[in-house]
Amino acid sequence: MEFTVESLETPALTKAQLADLLFEQIGLNKRESKDMIDAFFELIAKSVVDGTDVKISSFGNFQIRTKAPRPGRNPRTGEAIPIEARRVVTFHASHKLKEQIQG
């Protein structure tokens, strides 16, 4: 089964558009499609927030990385401002996805 997204009006693929694709191409009703997409992203977000890596086969990995505190500056005034330590999410594409992007 292949999904097509040629009819997208914007360059971004939204959750609503994903739900519409499930509705059109798999046959789920619109409510089930929306609920499935919401549950999928909620599960990924909860796992990442909890510190668990999320690995999606043939797509990539989402991981939490802790960035150390560092000195920064206000670009408008040039004033030195400390940047506090923080957690950020990173995404690393799988080799298969990278190969598809390269053609």
Residue pairs with C-beta under 8 A, 6 or more apart in sequence:
1 25
1 26
3 21
3 25
4 25
5 13
5 17
5 21
8 17
15 34
15 37
15 38
15 41
16 34
18 33
18 37
19 30
19 33
19 34
19 36
19 37
20 30
20 33
22 28
22 32
22 33
22 36
22 37
23 29
23 30
23 33
26 33
28 36
44 54
44 62
47 53
47 54
48 54
48 62
48 63
48 64
48 89
51 64
53 61
53 62
53 63
53 64
54 61
54 62
54 63
55 61
56 94
57 94
58 94
58 96
58 97
59 93
59 94
59 96
59 97
60 91
60 92
60 93
60 94
60 97
61 91
61 92
61 94
62 89
62 90
62 91
63 89
63 90
63 91
63 92
64 87
64 88
64 89
64 90
65 87
65 88
65 89
65 90
66 85
66 86
66 87
67 85
67 86
67 87
67 88
68 85
69 82
69 83
69 84
69 85
70 82
70 83
71 80
71 81
71 82
71 83
72 80
72 81
72 82
72 83
73 79
73 80
73 81
74 81
93 101
